[in-house]
Amino acid sequence: MRVQTYSRAQILQEFNMHCQALAGNNNRGFKQEFEDLNEVGKDLYTRVGESEANRVKNRYPYILPYDHCRVRLSIQNSHPHSDYINANFVPGGGTERDFICTQGPLYNTMADFWRMVWEQNVRIIVMVTALKHKDIVLCEKYWPLERGTVYHGLIQVTTVTCKQGPDYFITTINLRQRDCPTDRIITHYYYPAWPDRGIPKKASSLCAFTEHVRQHLEAIPRLGPAVVHCSAGVGRSGTFVALLWLMQLCARGIRPNVRAAVEDLRLHRVWMVQNLEQYLFIHQCLHHWLSGGASACPQTQGATSNIKHTLDRPHSSSGPRDRMGRRHHHHRQKPPSDQPQNTIQKILHPGNLLRRLLPSSV
């Protein structure tokens, strides 16, 4: 089926109208769309991540990978739990495995992280978190910040060059597995300007960063998925992937659907795009990018700056809280045994890859 395409100007005009409709009555439409996404994925299992043997590998006990699309590492020394890492394959406009979204590596999972990069033939890593927030470690330093070499398990990690952009760093890393004659070049995009619990200060900053990554992805062969991570691998990571995905669609002349993209992402990893502020920011950034660098979308600019007054913003790496503000584990009510399988079949069916992102044929 041939997909109808539209000009950038047509897409921008329609997107403006859509934002205006959702922004009425104090962003009622945006809020309703985001609330409707709360139930997405609740019937999917996270049993492997919940197991006793794997708990120490999770940065946050309430953010676990779905079983049906978790990244499986190779088994090491016949150890049955050595295939686990807190990471999921997620879609990005082409296949169900365009990206891997994962937590920021822990000290005890850095070797697993690099093993995943090697085994999945990853060539691009996108890091959208600082290493620390005050005294809180959000992600371990798993690569040399300056020229040098470190070893993680069987993987040799060598920083070759590092260039600084306006708000980010681009590092070229040489990766080699011990006793293996070949090496690989990895490009590491590091965006520390995205604050924990929030959004970047300027849409223009994130748009420039995302566009840089998008063009790189378009230019290289699809050897393996790109890895995207923040601290928990859900809020900022989901926002970045959703924005890049929608940019790719618009570049092909396909009208964007933010809600549908976030829904698809949440069927592959829990809490992708974690709060309303991030959901609004996707719209703001997409408008900025479609406008070719014009001022941010007026329908969402005010909303994003005042959102703290209308929404209790969850910590990007925190779970749900009770009425006293205390964190607690997010327990899912398990459905009948055949229900998750039906859901998974629906997700993975080849005809559904862009099912809600493509224009209706009606």
N, C-alpha and C positions, 0 to 999 in steps of 0.2 A: 504493500500500500504506500503510495506516494504521499508524503506529509506536506501539507500546505505551509509555506514559509512566508514571513512578513519582513518588511524593512525595519531597521532600527528605530526610525521615527514612528512607525506604526506601533511597534512594541512599546515604546516609551509612552505614547499617547494613551494606549489602553491600560498600561500599568498605572499611570497617573490617575485615571478614572477609577481603577480598582482600589487604589490607596485612599482616594477621597471617600469612596463608599464605606470602606472599613473604618475610617477615622471618625465618622460621625458619632455624636453622643459620647464624647470622651473615649474614643478608640474602642467603642463597643464591639465592632466587627472583628478587630484584631484580637481582642480579649476572648471573644467567643471561639474564634478559630483555634487559638492556642489551648483553651480549656478543652475543646473537643478532642485534642490530641492526647489527653491524659491517659486514656484507656488503651492506647495503641501499644501492642506488645505485651500486655499483661498476662496473656495466655501462653507465653513462650518460656521455656525452661532455662534455668541457669544452674543445673545440678552439678556440673563439673567444677565450676568456680566455687560452689558452696561446700565442696568436699573438704574434709579435715586436712588432707594432704596439701591442698592448694591454697588454703586460706592465707598463708604467709606470703603468697605471691601477689596478693591483691593490695593495692595501695589503700583503697577504701572498701570496707566489708560489704557495703550496700550497693556498690557499682560492679556488677559481674557480667561477663560476656554471655550472650545467648548461646546455647549449645548448638543450635542448628547451623550457625555460621561462624563459629569460633575458629580462630587460626590454630591449626594443629602443628606442633613442632615434631620433628623426628624423635623417635624413642631413643633414649640414651642408656646404654648399659643394661638393657632389658628392664629399666625402671618404668612401671606402668604410668606414673604421673609426670614423667619428664616431657610429655607432649603439650603441657599446659602453659599458656600465657594469656594474660588478661587483654585480649584483642579480638576484634571482629572484622570480617570482611564487610564492606558496605558499598552500595552502588554509587555511581557518579556519572550516569548518562550513557554509558556504553554497555557495561556488564554488571553483574552483582558483585564483582570483585575488583572494581576500579581502585578502591582505597582500602587500607587497613587503618582503623581507628583503635588506638590503644592508650593505656595509661602511661604517664611519665615513668620511666624505669626506676625501680627501687634498687638499692645497693645489691640485693640478692637476686635481682632479675636482669641485670645489665647484660650478662652473658646470653640469657635467653632472648633478649631484645635483638642483639646483634646476630644471633643464630637465626631468628625469624627473618631479619633483613636479608641474610645470605640465602636461606632456603627458599624464600619467596621471590628472589631475584629483584629486590627493591633497588631502585636507582635514585629515588627522591624521598627525602624525609622532611616533613614540615612540622616545626615545633612552635606552638603558639602559646607559650607560657614562659615566664621568667623561671630561673632555677629556684629562687627563693622569694618569699614575701615576708619582709621583716625577718623574724627568726624561724619561720616555717619553711621547711624544704618542700617544694612542689614537684621537683624532679631532680634526680641525681645527675651529676655531670658525667655523661656516658661517652663523651668524645673529648679529645684535647682541644681546648679553646685556642691554643697557639700551635705552631708547627711542632710536631712530635708524635710519638707512637705510644699506644697503650694496648694491653692484651686483655680480652674478655673471653675466658674459656679458650676455644680453639681459634678465635677470630682476632686478627691483628688489625687495629684501627689507627690509621695515620692521617693526621691533618696536614694537607699539602699547602693550601692557600686559604685565606679568609678575607673577604671583602665586606665593607660596611656600607649599607644603604642608609636612607633617611631614618628609618625606624627598625631596621633589621640587619642581620648578618647572613652572608652566603658563604658557606665553607665547603671546600672541595676535600673529600675524604677518600683515601685509598684503602680499600678493604681487601684483606687476604686471609684465606683459611690456611692454618698450619699444614705443611706437607702438601699444599696444593700449588702448582706452578703458576696458575693464573690469578690475576687480581681484578678488582672492579673499582670503578669510580662512582662515588655516591655524592650527590649534591644535598647539602644540609641547609635548609632555610630556617633561620632562627628569628622569631618575632617576639622579643621580650616585652614590647610596649603594650601588650594586651593584658590589662590588670585582672587579677583573680577576682571573681565575683561580678565582673562588669563587662564593659565593652571598651574598645579603643576610643581615644578622645575625638578622633576625626575619622569620618567615613573615607575621606580621601587617602588616608594612610593605609587602611586595610585594603582598599580597592587597588592601590598601586602594588602592594605586596601580593595580593591574590592574582592580579593580572600577570605579574612577573612569573609566578608559579604556573599559571594557566598556559602561558605561551611556551614555557619550557616543556610542559607535558605534551603540548601539541607538536613540538619539534622533534621529540625523541621517539624511537620505537617503543611499543607497549610490551616491554620485556616482563614486567611484573607490576603489582600495584604500588601506588605511592603510600607511604606511611604518614599519618597525621596524628599528632598527640598534643595534649596539654598536660594537665596534672591528672585528672580523672579520665580524660579521653572521651568526654560526652558533651559538655557545654560549649566551650570555645572550639573544640575539634568539630563538633556537629555544625556550628555556625559557619566555620571556614569551608567545610565540604559542601554545605548547602549553597553558599554563595558562589563557590567556584563552579559547581555543577550548573547552577542557573545561568551563570555567565557563559558557559559553554553552549547551553541551549540557545541563548539569545544570539550568540555569535553565528549559530547555524540558521538563524531566522525563525526559531521556535519560541512561542510565547511562554514566559515563565509562570510557574505555579508554586509559590513558596510553600503553601500548606501541604501540597502533594509531595514535594521533595522532602519536607521534614517528616511526614508520615512514613515514607519509604525508609528513611534513615532510622526511624524509631522501630521499624520492624527488623532491623539488623543490629542495633545496639541501643541499650536502655538510655532514656533521657537525652537523646541527641537534641541539641538546641534546648538548653535546660530551663531558661526563664523567658518571660515575656519581653524583657529588655533586649535580649539577644534576638528574639523573633522579629521585633520591630527593626532592629539594626540591620538585619538582612535586607528588608525592604528599603531602608535608607541607603545602604551601600549599593544595592542594585540600581536604584534610581540615579545615584551619583555616577555610576559607571555608564549607564545607558545615556546619560546626558553628556557624556564625553568630558566629565570633570566640572560640570556646572554645580551650582549650589545644591546642598542636600535636599531631599524630598520634603517640602514644607508640611506635608500631612503627617510625617513621622518625626521630623526634627524636634518639634516641641514635645512630642510624646516621649521620645527617648530621654530627653533631658529632665523631664518631670516624672518619669516612671516610678521613681522611688517613693513618690507620694501616693501612688495608686496601687502599688503592688509590693508585697513582702518579697524581696528578691532572695531566692535561695542561693547559698554559697555554691559556686560552680563545682566544688568538690564535696558537697555535703548531701546527705540524704534528706528525706522529708522530716519534718519536725512535728512534735505534738503541740497542743495548744499552749504549753508553757515554753515552747521554743527549744525543747530538748530533742536531739537527734535520735532517731530510731531506725532500725533496719526495715527496709521496704520488703514486706512479705507479699508474695503473690498467691492468690487462691488458684490452686491447680485445677484445670478443667478436666473433663473426661479424657481418657487416653487417646481417643481418635481426633480430638479437636486440634491440638497443636500440629499434628501431622497434616490436617487439612489446611491449616494456616500456612505451614511451610511450603506445601505444594503450590499454594496460591502465590507465595513470594517468589519461588524459584522457577515458576513456569516461564519459559522463554518469551512468550507473547506478552508478559507483564512487565518487561524491563522498563519501559517508559509509559506504562499504561495510563497514569494520571498526569503525566507531564506533557504529553502530546495533545495537540488541539483535537477537539471532538470532531468526528466525521459527520455528525448529524447537522 
